[in-house]
Amino acid sequence: MRFARFLGLVLTGSACLCAEPEIGGAPGLTPKEEILEELFAERESRQALDQTIEAARKKGVTEQAILEARFLFHVDRSEEAEIAGMLPQLLVQKKRFRLEDSEIFACEDDWLAVLEYAHAMAALQKGDKAGFKSHITEAFWLSPRQGIAFAPHIERLRLMDAMKDVKLDLAKKYRHTLDEGSSSLEDILNGKKGALIHFWSPRSPECEGTLADFFITSEALLARELGVVSVLVGPSPEADQEAKVMLEATKKKIVGRWITDSGKSPMSAQLRVYQAPAVVLLDKDAKILFNGHPTSDEFWNLLEKMIPDFKRPAMEAE
Protein backbone atom coordinates (compact mmCIF):
# COMPACT_ATOMS: atom_id res chain seq x y z
CA MET A 1 0.00 0.00 0.00
CA ARG A 2 1.20 3.50 -0.76
CA PHE A 3 0.71 4.80 2.81
CA ALA A 4 3.34 2.32 3.99
CA ARG A 5 5.88 5.00 3.18
CA PHE A 6 4.41 6.92 6.13
CA LEU A 7 4.07 4.23 8.77
CA GLY A 8 6.03 1.31 7.38
CA LEU A 9 8.02 0.85 10.56
CA VAL A 10 5.19 1.24 13.04
CA LEU A 11 2.52 -1.00 11.59
CA THR A 12 1.36 -3.55 14.11
CA GLY A 13 1.31 -6.44 11.68
CA SER A 14 -2.47 -6.60 11.52
CA ALA A 15 -3.65 -8.79 8.65
CA CYS A 16 -5.49 -5.83 7.13
CA LEU A 17 -2.22 -3.97 6.55
CA CYS A 18 0.12 -6.72 5.49
CA ALA A 19 -1.13 -7.25 1.94
CA GLU A 20 -3.29 -5.74 -0.72
CA PRO A 21 -6.92 -6.88 -0.51
CA GLU A 22 -7.89 -9.70 -2.83
CA ILE A 23 -10.98 -9.60 -4.97
CA GLY A 24 -13.77 -11.25 -3.03
CA GLY A 25 -11.83 -11.11 0.25
CA ALA A 26 -8.79 -13.04 1.37
CA PRO A 27 -9.37 -16.65 2.50
CA GLY A 28 -10.08 -17.04 6.19
CA LEU A 29 -10.88 -13.39 6.93
CA THR A 30 -13.98 -12.43 8.84
CA PRO A 31 -16.36 -9.82 7.33
CA LYS A 32 -14.92 -7.24 9.74
CA GLU A 33 -11.36 -8.04 8.66
CA GLU A 34 -12.37 -7.79 5.02
CA ILE A 35 -13.87 -4.34 5.49
CA LEU A 36 -10.74 -3.27 7.37
CA GLU A 37 -8.69 -4.28 4.34
CA GLU A 38 -10.91 -2.13 2.15
CA LEU A 39 -10.81 0.75 4.62
CA PHE A 40 -7.03 1.00 4.64
CA ALA A 41 -6.57 0.27 0.94
CA GLU A 42 -5.77 3.03 -1.51
CA ARG A 43 -8.72 5.30 -2.28
CA GLU A 44 -9.16 7.26 -5.47
CA SER A 45 -11.64 9.75 -4.04
CA ARG A 46 -13.05 11.11 -0.82
CA GLN A 47 -16.46 9.79 -1.80
CA ALA A 48 -15.13 6.24 -2.12
CA LEU A 49 -13.50 6.48 1.30
CA ASP A 50 -16.68 7.83 2.89
CA GLN A 51 -18.69 4.94 1.45
CA THR A 52 -16.23 2.42 2.87
CA ILE A 53 -16.28 4.17 6.24
CA GLU A 54 -20.06 3.88 6.33
CA ALA A 55 -19.80 0.15 5.61
CA ALA A 56 -17.04 -0.24 8.22
CA ARG A 57 -19.17 1.34 10.94
CA LYS A 58 -21.93 -1.16 10.18
CA LYS A 59 -19.43 -4.01 10.63
CA GLY A 60 -18.33 -2.70 14.04
CA VAL A 61 -15.00 -1.11 13.10
CA THR A 62 -13.91 1.31 15.85
CA GLU A 63 -13.93 5.07 15.43
CA GLN A 64 -10.21 4.99 16.25
CA ALA A 65 -9.52 2.82 13.20
CA ILE A 66 -11.80 4.93 11.01
CA LEU A 67 -10.01 8.09 12.08
CA GLU A 68 -6.66 6.45 11.33
CA ALA A 69 -7.85 5.46 7.85
CA ARG A 70 -9.09 8.97 7.11
CA PHE A 71 -5.82 10.47 8.35
CA LEU A 72 -3.72 8.14 6.19
CA PHE A 73 -5.91 8.91 3.18
CA HIS A 74 -5.01 12.59 3.45
CA VAL A 75 -1.33 11.83 4.14
CA ASP A 76 -1.17 9.62 1.07
CA ARG A 77 -2.53 12.48 -1.05
CA SER A 78 -0.29 15.11 0.63
CA GLU A 79 -3.38 17.09 1.66
CA GLU A 80 -1.87 19.27 4.37
CA ALA A 81 -4.93 21.49 4.82
CA GLU A 82 -7.16 18.45 5.34
CA ILE A 83 -4.73 17.00 7.89
CA ALA A 84 -4.76 20.31 9.75
CA GLY A 85 -8.56 20.29 9.57
CA MET A 86 -8.65 16.93 11.36
CA LEU A 87 -6.97 18.38 14.45
CA PRO A 88 -10.23 18.93 16.43
CA GLN A 89 -11.27 15.31 15.80
CA LEU A 90 -7.84 14.03 16.79
CA LEU A 91 -7.88 16.07 20.00
CA VAL A 92 -11.27 14.61 20.93
CA GLN A 93 -10.03 11.10 20.16
CA LYS A 94 -6.95 11.67 22.31
CA LYS A 95 -9.16 11.44 25.40
CA ARG A 96 -10.68 8.18 24.15
CA PHE A 97 -7.58 6.53 22.71
CA ARG A 98 -7.19 2.82 23.41
CA LEU A 99 -4.29 0.96 21.86
CA GLU A 100 -6.42 -2.15 21.40
CA ASP A 101 -8.76 -0.13 19.11
CA SER A 102 -5.91 0.92 16.84
CA GLU A 103 -5.16 -0.88 13.59
CA ILE A 104 -1.79 0.69 12.79
CA PHE A 105 -0.03 1.97 15.90
CA ALA A 106 2.41 -0.13 17.92
CA CYS A 107 2.28 2.13 20.99
CA GLU A 108 0.50 5.22 22.25
CA ASP A 109 3.49 7.47 21.51
CA ASP A 110 3.06 6.71 17.80
CA TRP A 111 -0.51 7.99 18.06
CA LEU A 112 0.57 11.09 19.99
CA ALA A 113 3.18 11.78 17.30
CA VAL A 114 0.40 11.88 14.71
CA LEU A 115 -1.44 14.39 16.90
CA GLU A 116 1.68 16.58 17.00
CA TYR A 117 2.01 16.17 13.24
CA ALA A 118 -1.53 17.51 12.77
CA HIS A 119 -0.69 20.41 15.12
CA ALA A 120 2.36 21.14 12.94
CA MET A 121 0.27 21.13 9.75
CA ALA A 122 -2.22 23.51 11.38
CA ALA A 123 0.63 25.86 12.29
CA LEU A 124 1.97 25.63 8.75
CA GLN A 125 -1.41 26.65 7.36
CA LYS A 126 -1.31 29.76 9.55
CA GLY A 127 2.25 30.64 8.63
CA ASP A 128 3.33 30.00 12.22
CA LYS A 129 6.90 28.84 11.69
CA ALA A 130 7.76 28.67 15.40
CA GLY A 131 4.64 26.60 16.10
CA PHE A 132 5.41 24.28 13.22
CA LYS A 133 8.97 23.74 14.44
CA SER A 134 7.84 23.05 18.01
CA HIS A 135 5.17 20.50 17.06
CA ILE A 136 7.16 18.70 14.35
CA THR A 137 10.12 18.40 16.74
CA GLU A 138 7.85 16.87 19.37
CA ALA A 139 6.46 14.47 16.75
CA PHE A 140 10.01 13.33 15.95
CA TRP A 141 10.76 12.90 19.66
CA LEU A 142 7.66 10.79 20.25
CA SER A 143 8.09 8.56 17.19
CA PRO A 144 11.38 8.78 15.28
CA ARG A 145 10.23 5.84 13.15
CA GLN A 146 7.64 8.09 11.50
CA GLY A 147 10.31 10.61 10.54
CA ILE A 148 9.94 9.72 6.85
CA ALA A 149 6.60 11.56 6.94
CA PHE A 150 7.82 14.55 8.93
CA ALA A 151 11.07 15.27 7.06
CA PRO A 152 9.60 16.55 3.75
CA HIS A 153 7.73 19.35 5.53
CA ILE A 154 10.89 20.46 7.31
CA GLU A 155 12.87 20.33 4.07
CA ARG A 156 10.16 22.35 2.32
CA LEU A 157 10.16 25.09 4.97
CA ARG A 158 13.96 25.30 4.97
CA LEU A 159 14.04 25.45 1.17
CA MET A 160 11.60 28.34 0.97
CA ASP A 161 13.52 30.16 3.70
CA ALA A 162 16.67 29.76 1.61
CA MET A 163 14.88 31.06 -1.49
CA LYS A 164 14.29 34.43 0.21
CA ASP A 165 17.99 35.21 -0.18
CA VAL A 166 18.40 34.00 -3.77
CA LYS A 167 19.08 36.73 -6.31
CA LEU A 168 18.90 35.37 -9.83
CA ASP A 169 21.07 36.90 -12.52
CA LEU A 170 18.31 38.02 -14.84
CA ALA A 171 20.68 39.18 -17.56
CA LYS A 172 22.64 35.92 -17.83
CA LYS A 173 22.18 34.33 -21.24
CA TYR A 174 21.43 30.62 -21.63
CA ARG A 175 21.73 28.89 -24.96
CA HIS A 176 18.61 27.45 -26.52
CA THR A 177 18.18 23.68 -26.44
CA LEU A 178 16.41 23.45 -29.80
CA ASP A 179 18.09 26.14 -31.90
CA GLU A 180 21.15 28.39 -32.08
CA GLY A 181 19.70 31.30 -30.09
CA SER A 182 19.91 32.28 -26.43
CA SER A 183 17.61 33.81 -23.83
CA SER A 184 17.83 35.33 -20.38
CA LEU A 185 15.31 35.35 -17.56
CA GLU A 186 15.04 39.08 -18.22
CA ASP A 187 13.82 38.27 -21.74
CA ILE A 188 11.25 35.83 -20.39
CA LEU A 189 9.96 38.14 -17.64
CA ASN A 190 9.78 41.18 -19.89
CA GLY A 191 6.28 42.67 -19.57
CA LYS A 192 4.90 39.51 -17.96
CA LYS A 193 3.06 38.93 -14.68
CA GLY A 194 5.79 36.50 -13.69
CA ALA A 195 7.43 33.36 -14.99
CA LEU A 196 7.34 29.62 -14.57
CA ILE A 197 10.73 27.91 -14.68
CA HIS A 198 10.41 24.21 -15.47
CA PHE A 199 13.47 22.04 -14.79
CA TRP A 200 13.51 18.80 -16.73
CA SER A 201 15.71 16.02 -18.07
CA PRO A 202 15.23 13.56 -20.94
CA ARG A 203 16.67 10.91 -18.63
CA SER A 204 13.78 11.24 -16.17
CA PRO A 205 10.87 8.85 -16.86
CA GLU A 206 8.54 11.19 -14.96
CA CYS A 207 9.55 14.13 -17.17
CA GLU A 208 8.89 12.05 -20.25
CA GLY A 209 5.50 10.94 -18.96
CA THR A 210 4.34 14.45 -18.06
CA LEU A 211 5.63 16.48 -21.02
CA ALA A 212 2.31 16.45 -22.87
CA ASP A 213 0.52 17.74 -19.77
CA PHE A 214 3.20 20.38 -19.31
CA PHE A 215 2.52 21.67 -22.83
CA ILE A 216 -1.17 22.07 -21.93
CA THR A 217 -0.30 24.07 -18.82
CA SER A 218 2.27 26.16 -20.70
CA GLU A 219 -0.22 27.22 -23.36
CA ALA A 220 -2.75 28.24 -20.68
CA LEU A 221 -0.15 30.30 -18.81
CA LEU A 222 1.33 31.96 -21.89
CA ALA A 223 -2.17 33.03 -22.93
CA ARG A 224 -2.45 34.82 -19.59
CA GLU A 225 0.84 36.71 -19.80
CA LEU A 226 2.98 34.44 -17.67
CA GLY A 227 6.38 33.59 -19.12
CA VAL A 228 7.30 29.91 -19.37
CA VAL A 229 10.84 28.56 -19.72
CA SER A 230 12.05 24.96 -19.57
CA VAL A 231 15.60 24.42 -18.33
CA LEU A 232 17.45 21.29 -19.38
CA VAL A 233 19.54 20.15 -16.40
CA GLY A 234 22.79 18.21 -16.62
CA PRO A 235 24.03 19.91 -19.78
CA SER A 236 26.04 17.89 -22.31
CA PRO A 237 25.93 17.33 -26.07
CA GLU A 238 24.34 13.92 -25.42
CA ALA A 239 21.66 15.44 -23.18
CA ASP A 240 20.84 18.06 -25.82
CA GLN A 241 20.36 15.38 -28.45
CA GLU A 242 18.25 13.22 -26.14
CA ALA A 243 16.13 16.27 -25.29
CA LYS A 244 15.43 17.00 -28.95
CA VAL A 245 14.47 13.37 -29.59
CA MET A 246 12.11 13.29 -26.59
CA LEU A 247 10.41 16.56 -27.54
CA GLU A 248 9.95 15.47 -31.16
CA ALA A 249 8.51 12.14 -29.99
CA THR A 250 5.62 13.90 -28.23
CA LYS A 251 4.33 15.12 -31.61
CA LYS A 252 2.95 18.15 -29.79
CA LYS A 253 3.32 21.86 -30.40
CA ILE A 254 6.34 22.89 -28.36
CA VAL A 255 5.53 26.13 -26.54
CA GLY A 256 7.51 28.46 -24.30
CA ARG A 257 11.27 28.84 -24.34
CA TRP A 258 13.62 25.89 -23.97
CA ILE A 259 17.11 26.61 -22.65
CA THR A 260 20.01 24.53 -21.40
CA ASP A 261 21.43 25.17 -17.94
CA SER A 262 24.99 26.43 -17.77
CA GLY A 263 27.83 24.17 -16.68
CA LYS A 264 29.31 26.92 -14.52
CA SER A 265 27.15 28.28 -11.68
CA PRO A 266 24.03 26.53 -13.01
CA MET A 267 20.62 27.96 -12.26
CA SER A 268 19.49 24.58 -10.92
CA ALA A 269 22.19 24.62 -8.23
CA GLN A 270 21.36 28.19 -7.22
CA LEU A 271 17.72 27.20 -6.81
CA ARG A 272 18.60 23.90 -5.09
CA VAL A 273 16.90 21.80 -7.73
CA TYR A 274 18.23 18.28 -7.27
CA GLN A 275 15.54 16.25 -9.04
CA ALA A 276 13.52 16.66 -12.22
CA PRO A 277 10.82 17.57 -12.85
CA ALA A 278 10.71 20.66 -10.65
CA VAL A 279 9.11 24.07 -11.06
CA VAL A 280 10.00 27.50 -9.73
CA LEU A 281 7.42 30.27 -9.84
CA LEU A 282 8.58 33.90 -10.03
CA ASP A 283 6.56 37.08 -9.70
CA LYS A 284 7.15 40.02 -12.07
CA ASP A 285 10.04 41.21 -9.89
CA ALA A 286 11.72 37.77 -9.97
CA LYS A 287 10.80 37.04 -6.36
CA ILE A 288 10.56 33.29 -5.80
CA LEU A 289 7.04 32.30 -4.80
CA PHE A 290 7.35 28.53 -5.10
CA ASN A 291 10.05 25.93 -5.59
CA GLY A 292 9.09 22.27 -5.69
CA HIS A 293 7.30 19.48 -7.51
CA PRO A 294 4.77 20.42 -10.22
CA THR A 295 2.01 18.30 -8.67
CA SER A 296 2.01 20.29 -5.43
CA ASP A 297 -1.37 21.83 -4.53
CA GLU A 298 0.53 24.84 -3.19
CA PHE A 299 1.95 25.49 -6.64
CA TRP A 300 -1.44 25.39 -8.35
CA ASN A 301 -3.07 27.53 -5.64
CA LEU A 302 -0.37 30.18 -6.12
CA LEU A 303 -0.91 30.17 -9.87
CA GLU A 304 -4.62 30.77 -9.37
CA LYS A 305 -3.86 33.67 -7.02
CA MET A 306 -1.47 35.23 -9.53
CA ILE A 307 -3.92 34.79 -12.41
CA PRO A 308 -7.53 35.04 -11.12
CA ASP A 309 -9.11 33.60 -14.30
CA PHE A 310 -6.70 30.66 -14.44
CA LYS A 311 -7.90 27.19 -13.51
CA ARG A 312 -5.82 24.04 -13.42
CA PRO A 313 -6.20 22.53 -16.89
CA ALA A 314 -7.56 19.05 -17.40
CA MET A 315 -4.60 16.82 -18.21
CA GLU A 316 -4.38 14.14 -20.86
CA ALA A 317 -4.08 11.43 -18.21
CA GLU A 318 -7.37 12.58 -16.71
N, C-alpha and C positions, 0 to 999 in steps of 0.2 A: 504494500500500500504506500501511496506517496507520502502520507503523514508520518511514516516511519522515520523520515529524515529529522523530524522534530523530537520524537520521543523514543527513538530506536533503542536507547540504552536503559529506559525506565519502564518499558512495557512489562507487565506482570507475567506474561506467558499465557494469558487467557486464550482459549481456543479461538475466540472470535477475532483475535488480532494476529494470529500466527500464519494465516494463509488467506489468500483471496477466496471469497465465497464461491462455491460451485453452483452451477445451475441446478435448481431443484433442491438445494440444501445438501450439505456434506453428510455422509453416512454417520448415523449414530448421534446426531445433534438433536436436542430437544427443540420444540418450536421457539422457545425463548432464546436459545443459543443461535438459532438461525436468524432471528430478527436482529440480534446483536451484531452478527456478521454484516448484515445489510446496513445497519445503523452506522458502523464504523468504516464501511467501504467508501470508496471515492464517490462523490456526488457531483453531478454536472450542473445542478441548479439548486437554489434555495428551496424552491417548491418541492423538488424531489426529496430533499432532506426532511422538510416539514411533513410530508406524507409518511415517510418512514418513521419519524418520531411519533406520529399519531398511532401508527400500528404498534410501535414498541411499547407505548404506554398501555395499550390494550393487552399486551402479553406480560405486563408486570415488570418491565425494565425500570430501574430506579431513575429518579430525577437527576441523581448524581451522574449516572452514566449518560443520560441524555444531554446534560449540560457539557460533559466532556466531549461528546460527539459533535455538538454544535460549535464548541470552541475549536476543535481540530479542523472542522470544515473551514472556518474562517482563516486559520493559520495556513492551511494548505493552499488557500487562494490569496494569501498575503493581504488580507483585508484588515488593515490596521484600525480603521475607524470602527469597524464592526466589533473587533476585539475590545477596543476601548468601550464601546457601547454595552458590552456584556458585564462590565465591572459591577453595576448594582446587583445583578443576579449572582455573580460570583461571591460578593460580600455577604449576601443573604445565605448562600449555600455554605459559606465558611462556618457558620454557627451550627449547621446540620451535618457537616462532613463526617462520614464514617468510611474508613478504609475498605471495609467489606462490601460497600456499595459501589466502589470504584472498579472500573474495567481496565484502567491503563496505568494507574499509579502504584508504585512499589511501596511508598511510604508517604506519610502526611506532608513531609517537607517538600516532596515533589508537587503536591497539590498547592501548597502555599507559594511555591515558586511561580506557578501559573498565575496566581492571584497578583503577585508582585509584577509579573510580566504585563498583565492587563492594566495595572496602575501605571506602568511605564508607558504603555501605548496611549493611555488617556493623557498623560503629561505631554507626550509628543504631539498629540492633536492640538493641545493648547499652546504649544511653543515653549513649554516650561522645561528648559534644558536641565536645570538643577534637579527638578523633580524626576525627570527621566533617568538621569544618572543615578540618583539615590535608589530608585525602585529596581532598575535593571541590575545594579550591583547587588542588591539584596536577593534578587532572583538567582543570580550566579552563586551567591553564598549558600542559599538553601538547596540548590540542585545543580551542581556543576555539570552533571551529565546532560542537562538540557541546554547547555551553552551553545550548541549548534543552532538553536532557534534565536538566542539572544544576540549573538555576535553580529549578524547582518545589520541590525538596527544601530548598534554602536558604530560599526564601520561607516554606515550611511551618514550619521550625524557628524562624525569626524571628517568625512570627505567634504561635506557641504561647508563645514567650518573652514577647511583648508581652501576651498574655492573662493572664499571672501577676499583672500589676499592675492589671487591670481590675476595678473595683468597680461592679457594676450597682446602680442605684437600684431596689431591690425594691418600694418603695412607690409609685413613679410609675405613674399610671393611664394606660392607653391605651384609646382608644375602640374599641368593637367594629366590625368590618367589616360584619357582617351584621344587626346590630340596634342599638338605641339605648343599650345598656349600655356598661360599661367594666370592664377588669380590670388587675390589676398582676401582676408576676412573683411577688410575695408570695402573691397569691391562688392562683396556679398551682402554686407549690411547697408550699403548705400541706399538711403531713402526708404528702407524697410522698417517694419515694426520690431524686427528682431531677426534672429537666425537660428536654424536648427543645424547642428553639426552632427553628422552621422558617421561613426567610426565603424569600418567593416573590413573584412578580409575574405578573399576567395577560398581560403583554406578553412573557413568556419562553416560547418554544415548548417548551423542555425542562420547565418547570414544568407546562405544560398536559399534556404527554405523560406525566408521572409522577404526577399528582394521584391517580389511582385507586390506584396502588401505595402512595402516601403514606397514604391512608385505611386500607389494610390494616395497615400498620405502626403507625399511630396507635392503632387498636383493640387491637392486641396489647400495646402499651405501656401504654395506659390500664388495661387489665385487670390489669396487674402493678404498679399504683400508681406509674407514672411520668407526670408531667404533660406535656401536649403543647399547644403554642401555635404558631400560624402567624402570622407577622408580614408584613403587606403592605408592601412597600418602595415608595418613591416616592409618598408620599401625595398625593392630589388627588381632587376629586369624580369626575373621569372614571375614575381608577384604581379607586375604590370600586365604581363601576357595572360596570366591566369585570370586576372580581373576582367580583361577584355573578353575573353572566352565566356566567362560566367555571365557577363552582362548581355552579350549577344544571344546566349542560350535562352534567356528569358523571353525573347521575341516580344518585348514590351517597349513602349516609348520611354527612352531614358531621359528623365527630367532632372532639373537642378544642375549644380556644378559638381564635377568629380575631380578631386585633386589627390595627389600622393603626398603622404607625410614626408617631412624632411628627415634625412639620416642624422643630422646634427641638430640638437635641441628640438626634438620632434614635439609637435603639438600634443600628441597622445600622452607623452610623458609629463608634460606640463599640467595636463588635465587629469593625470592619474588614471588614464584609461588602460587597463591591463587585460581586458577581454573584449572580444567583438561578438555580437554587435553592442554598441553603446551609443547613447545620444547625449548631447549637451545642448541646452537651450539658453540662448542669449537674448537679452532685451536690446533695444535700439542703441543703448550706450555700451554694449558688450559686457554688461553685468551678467554673471552666471546665475541662472535661475534654477537649473536642474542639471544633474550629472548622474547618469545611471542607465539602467536597462530600459529599452523602448517599450516593454510591456507594463511598466510601472503605472499604477493609477495616478500617482502624484504627477507624473509627466503629462498625462492626458488632461488632468484637471487644470494644470498650469496653462496648457495650450488654450483651453476653453476660456480661461480668464483673460489671456492676452488678446484673443480673437473671439469676441462675444457671439458671433454668428457661426463659429466653427463647432462642428460635432465630430466625434470620432468616426471615421468612415467605416463602412462595412467592409471587412476584408475578404479576400478570395476564399480563405479557408472556412469562413463562416457561411 
